[in-house]
Amino acid sequence: MSAATDAKPALRLASVPARTWVVVVVLGLVGQLAWTVENMYLNVFIYDTITTDPTVIAVTVAASAIAATLATLLIGAASDRARTRRPFIALGYIVWGVLTGLFGVIRPGSGAGSIAVAVATIIILDCVMSFVGSGANDAAFNAWVTESTTTENRGRVDGVLAIMPLMGMLIVFGALDWLTQKGEWVTFFGVVGGLVVVVGALSWFLVRDPATISPASDSYLATVIHGLRPSTVRQNPRLYVLLAAWAIVGTSTQVFIPYLIIYVQRYLRIDGYAIVLACTLTLASVISVLGGRVIDRVGKQRAVLPAVFVMVVGLVAMFFARGMIPVIIAGTVMMGGFMLSVAALSASVRDATPDDRVGMVQGLRMIAVVLVPMVLGPMVGALVIVGANETYVDLGVTKQVPTPWIFLAAAIVAVFAALPWAALRRFPPAEQQ
């Protein structure tokens, strides 16, 4: 395993080359624009144009998570063996953008059968798009980031990457939400998809493969399944404990994230919900960027539990928050804590990644960060929503609506992150063993 330096604060923060920052920011941000569309607005699209059944949203999220995880396992290993990340990033982003643009053309006709066909089409397209997007972003791009950074600067880089989902949401809310309000879904998906295509083409010229890519010596299939073997877990216990903590934090957020826009719109009835989300995401992003430097100085492991605690406080506050200002304050604490948790855990996982298994580890990361959270989290959220049984009437149609209980459920899930965090004491960084 690569050496980790969590025990002592870095006396001198290593610099990050300007070109690396450009690639991190541009590809990281545009990738998250696409994921914002898929993770949040696709759910709104389904809710507004196809069905209000929360189970359909939960199934869509779970199916795409499975596809994304498979892609990262397969493409991460393939890029390891190819000893290059650039073509997987560039070509993947281009195809990813094309598929994203296709969502807007799906429309159900009248009748239950037509709705079922529309639901099936959405799920299939979402799975294909998630497979391609995760191969490009979560497998190849994230492997490139690991190889292009060091233990001394990963807190800062991951602090910036951690805000990209928030910045993606902010940009979409601020620049494109009006299209969804007017029902201009074809234009909405087309604009985001087109931007991803352009950045994919630019990335061919921006991305330079690190000279230190160290491929594994075993076969492709063996490389794919290497991380799933019990012997690998025994050899790298710290890596898997960190991934377990990340899975719990991720599951907590997925209890409410798929339903967040619907909750603010339909339950809180805040007409200026885009303002609420914009303020929350901006403030949380500032917390994450500033916190990244602190994480590098105090140590990544030390930062995890306090960050999770802050997130739990924010989740409990969201349960009680009503009105624009209280929701902004509670949401900032909630999302700020989440971003700091992700930054500390992500940087720690990079430190614990074996040098010859960087691409393979992205598949394990997807299991912990996407598959487990996006299968379990939305299902928990759907059960809570159905159990609360809150409804409203829209044009004579009774529709189910998310309630504040999703935040309390998320807080309960997040508390369990303390268990793997405590277990980390048994598995110190490599140089201390």
C-alpha positions in Angstrom: 0.0 0.0 0.0 1.1 3.6 -0.6 2.3 5.5 2.4 -0.2 7.7 4.3 0.7 10.7 6.4 -2.3 11.2 8.6 -0.6 11.0 11.9 1.4 14.3 11.6 0.3 17.6 10.1 2.2 18.6 7.0 4.7 21.3 7.9 4.9 22.4 4.3 1.9 22.0 1.9 3.0 20.6 -1.5 1.9 22.7 -4.4 -0.5 21.6 -7.2 0.6 22.4 -10.8 -1.7 24.9 -12.5 -2.5 22.4 -15.4 -3.6 19.9 -12.8 -5.9 22.4 -11.2 -7.4 23.3 -14.6 -8.2 19.6 -15.4 -9.6 19.0 -11.9 -11.9 22.0 -12.0 -13.1 21.8 -15.6 -13.6 18.1 -15.8 -14.8 17.8 -12.2 -17.3 20.6 -12.5 -18.8 19.6 -15.9 -19.0 16.0 -14.8 -21.0 17.1 -11.8 -23.3 19.2 -14.0 -24.2 15.9 -15.7 -24.6 14.1 -12.5 -26.8 16.8 -11.1 -29.1 16.4 -14.0 -29.1 12.6 -13.6 -29.3 12.5 -9.8 -31.8 15.3 -9.1 -33.4 16.7 -12.2 -34.1 13.4 -13.8 -36.2 12.6 -10.7 -38.1 15.9 -11.1 -38.6 15.1 -14.8 -40.1 11.7 -13.8 -42.2 13.2 -11.1 -43.5 16.0 -13.3 -44.0 14.2 -16.6 -44.4 10.5 -15.9 -45.4 9.4 -12.4 -45.3 10.7 -8.8 -44.7 7.2 -7.3 -41.6 7.6 -5.1 -40.8 3.9 -5.6 -40.2 4.5 -9.4 -37.6 7.2 -8.4 -35.9 4.8 -5.9 -35.8 2.0 -8.5 -34.3 4.3 -11.2 -31.6 5.5 -8.8 -30.8 2.0 -7.7 -30.6 0.6 -11.2 -28.3 3.4 -12.4 -26.1 2.9 -9.3 -25.6 -0.8 -10.2 -24.7 0.2 -13.8 -22.3 2.9 -12.6 -20.5 0.4 -10.3 -20.1 -2.2 -13.0 -18.7 0.4 -15.3 -16.1 1.6 -12.8 -15.0 -1.9 -12.0 -14.6 -2.8 -15.6 -13.2 0.4 -17.0 -11.0 1.2 -14.0 -9.3 -2.2 -14.5 -9.1 -1.6 -18.3 -7.5 1.8 -17.9 -5.0 0.2 -15.4 -3.9 -2.4 -18.0 -3.9 0.2 -20.8 -1.7 2.4 -18.7 -3.6 5.5 -19.9 -6.6 7.4 -18.6 -6.9 10.1 -21.3 -8.9 8.2 -24.0 -11.2 6.8 -21.4 -11.9 10.3 -20.1 -12.2 12.1 -23.5 -14.3 9.6 -25.4 -16.3 8.7 -22.4 -17.3 12.3 -21.8 -18.3 12.8 -25.4 -20.7 9.7 -25.4 -21.9 10.6 -21.9 -23.0 14.0 -23.2 -24.9 12.6 -26.2 -26.8 10.2 -23.9 -27.7 12.9 -21.4 -29.2 15.0 -24.2 -31.6 12.1 -25.1 -33.5 12.2 -21.9 -35.7 15.1 -22.9 -37.3 13.3 -25.9 -38.9 10.7 -23.7 -42.6 11.4 -23.2 -45.4 9.0 -22.1 -48.7 8.8 -23.9 -52.1 8.2 -22.3 -52.8 5.0 -20.3 -51.0 2.9 -17.8 -49.3 0.8 -20.5 -47.7 3.9 -22.0 -46.5 5.1 -18.6 -44.9 1.7 -17.9 -43.1 1.9 -21.3 -41.9 5.4 -20.5 -40.6 4.3 -17.1 -38.8 1.3 -18.6 -37.2 3.5 -21.3 -36.0 6.1 -18.7 -34.5 3.3 -16.5 -32.7 1.7 -19.5 -31.3 5.0 -20.8 -30.3 6.1 -17.4 -28.4 2.8 -16.9 -26.5 3.2 -20.2 -25.7 6.8 -19.5 -24.6 6.0 -15.9 -22.3 3.2 -17.3 -20.6 5.5 -19.8 -20.4 8.5 -17.4 -19.0 6.5 -14.5 -16.4 4.9 -16.7 -15.2 8.3 -17.8 -15.6 10.2 -14.6 -15.6 7.9 -11.6 -13.1 5.4 -13.0 -10.7 7.1 -15.4 -10.8 10.7 -14.1 -10.7 9.8 -10.4 -7.8 7.4 -11.1 -6.0 10.3 -12.9 -6.6 12.6 -9.9 -5.1 10.0 -7.5 -2.0 9.7 -9.7 -1.6 13.4 -10.2 -1.7 14.3 -6.5 0.3 13.5 -3.4 -0.5 12.7 0.3 0.5 16.3 1.1 -2.0 18.1 -1.2 -4.9 15.7 -1.6 -6.9 17.3 1.2 -7.0 20.6 -0.8 -7.7 18.8 -4.1 -10.4 16.7 -2.7 -11.8 19.7 -0.8 -12.3 21.4 -4.2 -13.6 18.2 -5.8 -16.1 17.8 -2.9 -17.7 21.1 -3.8 -18.2 20.2 -7.4 -21.5 18.5 -6.9 -22.7 21.6 -5.1 -21.4 23.9 -7.7 -23.0 21.7 -10.4 -26.3 22.0 -8.6 -25.8 25.8 -8.2 -25.1 26.4 -11.9 -28.0 24.2 -13.0 -30.4 25.9 -10.6 -29.2 29.4 -11.5 -28.8 29.1 -15.2 -31.2 26.3 -16.3 -33.9 25.8 -13.8 -36.2 28.2 -15.6 -36.3 25.8 -18.5 -37.7 23.0 -16.2 -40.2 25.4 -14.8 -41.5 26.1 -18.3 -41.4 22.4 -19.2 -38.6 22.9 -21.8 -37.0 19.5 -20.9 -35.5 18.9 -24.4 -33.6 22.2 -24.3 -32.6 21.6 -20.7 -31.1 18.1 -21.2 -29.6 19.2 -24.6 -27.7 22.2 -23.2 -26.1 20.1 -20.4 -25.4 17.2 -22.8 -23.8 19.5 -25.3 -21.5 21.1 -22.7 -20.3 17.6 -21.6 -19.5 16.7 -25.3 -17.4 19.9 -25.7 -15.4 19.3 -22.5 -14.9 15.7 -23.5 -13.3 16.9 -26.8 -11.2 19.5 -24.9 -10.0 17.0 -22.4 -8.1 15.1 -25.1 -5.8 18.1 -25.2 -5.9 19.0 -21.5 -5.2 15.7 -19.9 -1.7 14.3 -19.7 -1.2 10.8 -18.3 1.1 10.7 -15.3 4.3 8.8 -16.0 3.9 6.8 -12.8 0.9 4.6 -13.8 1.8 1.1 -12.4 -0.5 -1.6 -13.9 -1.1 -4.9 -12.1 0.6 -7.9 -13.5 -2.4 -10.3 -13.4 -5.0 -10.8 -16.1 -7.9 -8.4 -16.8 -10.5 -10.6 -15.2 -8.3 -11.1 -12.1 -7.8 -7.3 -12.0 -11.5 -6.7 -12.0 -12.3 -9.0 -9.2 -9.1 -8.5 -7.2 -10.6 -6.0 -4.8 -13.6 -8.3 -4.1 -11.4 -11.1 -2.7 -11.3 -11.7 1.1 -7.5 -12.0 0.8 -7.3 -8.4 -0.6 -9.4 -7.1 2.3 -7.1 -8.8 4.8 -4.1 -7.2 3.0 -5.6 -3.7 3.0 -7.9 -3.4 6.0 -7.5 0.4 6.4 -8.7 0.9 2.8 -11.9 -1.1 3.4 -12.7 0.4 6.7 -12.4 3.9 5.2 -14.7 2.8 2.3 -17.2 1.4 4.9 -17.3 4.8 6.6 -17.8 6.5 3.3 -20.6 4.1 2.4 -22.5 5.1 5.6 -22.1 8.8 5.0 -23.2 8.4 1.4 -26.2 6.3 2.4 -27.3 9.0 4.8 -27.3 11.7 2.1 -29.2 9.5 -0.4 -32.1 9.2 2.0 -33.0 12.8 1.2 -31.1 14.0 -1.9 -33.3 12.4 -4.5 -36.3 14.0 -3.0 -34.8 17.4 -1.9 -36.1 19.6 -4.7 -39.5 18.1 -4.5 -39.5 18.6 -0.7 -38.6 22.2 -0.9 -41.1 22.9 -3.7 -44.0 20.8 -2.6 -43.8 20.4 1.2 -42.2 23.7 2.3 -43.9 25.5 -0.5 -41.0 27.9 -0.9 -41.5 29.6 -4.3 -37.9 30.8 -4.3 -36.5 27.4 -3.8 -33.7 28.1 -6.3 -32.5 31.0 -4.1 -32.5 28.7 -1.0 -30.5 26.1 -2.8 -28.1 28.6 -4.3 -27.3 30.2 -1.0 -27.0 26.9 0.8 -24.7 25.4 -1.9 -22.5 28.5 -2.1 -21.9 28.8 1.6 -21.3 25.0 1.9 -18.8 25.2 -0.9 -16.9 27.9 0.8 -16.8 25.8 4.0 -15.4 22.8 2.0 -12.7 24.7 0.2 -11.4 26.4 3.3 -11.8 23.1 5.2 -9.6 21.3 2.7 -6.5 23.2 3.9 -7.4 22.4 7.5 -7.8 18.7 6.7 -4.3 18.7 5.2 -2.8 20.3 8.3 -4.6 18.5 11.1 -4.9 15.1 9.5 -7.5 13.4 7.4 -8.6 10.8 9.9 -8.9 13.3 12.7 -11.2 15.4 10.5 -13.8 12.7 9.7 -15.8 12.4 12.9 -16.1 16.1 13.6 -17.3 16.7 10.0 -19.9 13.9 10.3 -21.1 15.4 13.6 -21.6 18.8 11.8 -23.6 17.1 9.1 -25.8 15.3 11.7 -26.5 18.6 13.5 -27.5 20.1 10.1 -29.8 17.2 9.3 -31.6 17.5 12.7 -31.9 21.2 12.1 -33.5 20.6 8.7 -36.1 18.4 10.4 -37.3 21.5 12.3 -36.5 24.2 9.7 -39.4 26.1 8.1 -39.2 29.1 5.9 -36.4 30.4 3.7 -33.8 31.7 6.2 -34.0 28.7 8.6 -33.7 26.3 5.7 -30.7 28.1 4.3 -28.9 28.0 7.7 -29.7 24.4 8.4 -28.9 23.4 4.9 -25.6 25.1 5.0 -24.6 23.2 8.1 -25.8 20.0 6.7 -24.1 20.2 3.3 -21.0 21.8 4.7 -20.5 18.9 7.1 -21.2 16.5 4.3 -18.6 18.1 2.0 -16.0 18.1 4.7 -16.7 14.4 5.4 -16.4 13.5 1.8 -13.1 15.5 1.4 -11.5 13.8 4.4 -12.7 10.3 3.5 -11.8 10.7 -0.2 -8.3 11.9 0.5 -7.8 9.1 3.0 -8.9 6.5 0.5 -6.4 7.9 -2.1 -3.7 7.6 0.5 -4.6 4.0 1.3 -4.7 3.0 -2.4 -2.1 0.5 -3.6 0.1 2.1 -6.3 -0.6 -0.7 -8.8 -4.4 -0.9 -8.2 -5.4 2.8 -8.7 -8.0 2.1 -11.4 -9.3 -1.1 -9.6 -9.9 0.9 -6.4 -12.2 3.2 -8.2 -14.5 0.3 -8.6 -14.4 -0.4 -4.8 -15.0 3.3 -4.3 -18.1 3.2 -6.5 -19.5 0.2 -4.5 -19.1 2.2 -1.3 -20.0 5.7 -2.6 -22.6 5.0 -5.2 -23.9 1.4 -5.2 -24.6 0.9 -1.5 -25.8 4.5 -0.8 -28.0 4.8 -4.0 -29.6 1.4 -3.5 -30.3 1.6 0.2 -30.7 5.4 0.7 -33.5 6.1 -1.7 -35.4 3.0 -0.6 -35.2 4.2 3.0 -36.4 7.6 1.9 -39.2 6.1 -0.1 -40.3 4.0 2.9 -40.3 7.1 5.2 -42.3 9.1 2.6 -44.8 6.4 2.1 -45.1 5.8 5.9 -45.7 9.5 6.5 -48.4 9.5 3.8 -48.4 13.3 3.3 -50.2 14.3 0.1 -51.4 17.4 -1.8 -53.8 17.9 -4.7 -52.6 19.3 -8.0 -55.2 19.8 -10.7 -57.4 17.3 -9.1 -54.8 14.7 -8.7 -53.6 13.5 -5.3 -49.8 13.3 -5.1 -47.5 12.0 -2.4 -44.9 14.5 -1.0 -41.7 14.0 0.9 -41.7 15.1 4.6 -39.1 16.3 7.1 -38.8 12.8 8.5 -36.3 12.0 5.7 -33.8 14.2 7.4 -34.2 12.6 10.8 -33.8 9.2 9.1 -30.7 10.4 7.4 -29.2 11.6 10.7 -29.8 8.3 12.3 -27.9 6.5 9.4 -25.0 9.0 9.6 -24.4 8.3 13.3 -23.3 4.8 12.4 -20.2 6.2 10.7 -18.6 6.4 14.1 -18.2 2.6 14.1 -15.7 2.3 11.2 -14.0 5.5 12.3 -13.3 3.9 15.7 -12.0 0.8 14.0 -9.4 2.9 12.1 -7.3 3.0 15.3 -6.6 -0.7 14.8 -5.2 0.0 11.3 -2.8 2.9 11.4 -1.2 4.3 8.2 1.5 2.2 6.5 4.6 3.9 8.0 3.2 3.4 11.5 2.6 -0.4 11.1 
